Amino acid sequence: MIATIDAIYRDGAFHPTTEPPELEEGSLVRISFVETHPVYQPHDPVAVRAMLKAIADLPEEEGGDKRITGREHDKFLYGDANGAL
């Protein structure tokens, strides 16, 4: 079996943050890992609000024939309902 799970390394052990595969107790496994550096925990509403406020507070920038503000970040990233940027 080959599986990929996310985990946090804490107190000398890997603690899964996603559903681990079903293994028999005492199963021998080989672990390879890629260290990631999350900027925030997406489930943390305080961190999410702080990030959105930081984006909204960005200064205006020139954007072709109009000015772009941080409050327009969704439209800038994803386009409007018609798909236009």
N, C-alpha and C positions, 0 to 999 in steps of 0.2 A: 504494500500500500504506500502511496505517496500522497502527502497532505501538506497544506500550508495553513498555519494558524498564526494569529497575532498574539503576542504575549508581552508582559512587563517583567523585567528582571528585578527581583526584590528579595532581600534576605537570602541571597545565595541560590535562588531557584527561579525558574521561569514560571510565571503565572499566566495562563491563557486568558485573553480578553475576548476571544471568540470561542465558539463551541469546539471543544477538542474532539478528535476522532475517537471512535469507540475502540478501545484497546483492552486486552485482558490485563488484569493486575500483574505487574512484574514484567510486562513486555519490554524487550530491549529495542530501543529506537536510536537512530542517528539524527542529531540536530545540527542543522546549518542555520545561521542567522544573518540577517542584514540589520544593522543598527539604524534606527530612524530617530529623527529629532523633531518630534511634533512641537509646533509653536504654541498650540493651545489644545485643550481637550474639547472637541466639538459639543459634548454634552454639558459643558460648563456655561450656563447662561450669562454669568458675569463676564467671562472672557469673550464670549460672542458679542455681547453689547459693547464692550470696550473696543473690540476690533471694528465693529460697524461705526462707532463714534469716531474712531481715528480715520476711517475712510471718509466719512461725511465731513470731517473737519479739514480735509486736504484743501489746499488753496486752489483757486481757479487756474486753469491752464488753457492755452490756446488750442483749439481743436478744429482746424480748418476755418470755416466761416463763422464759428460760434465758440463760446467759452464753455468749458466743461468743469463741473464741480464734483466733489466727492459724493454728493447726494445722488448723482446720476450714474453711480458705478454699475448698477445692474444693467441699465440700457447700454452703457459703454461696453460691458463685458459680453452681454447676451443679445443685444439688439432690441428693437421694439417689437410689438406684436406682429409686424409685417416682416421681421427679420432684418430690417435696415439698422445700421449703426448710426 
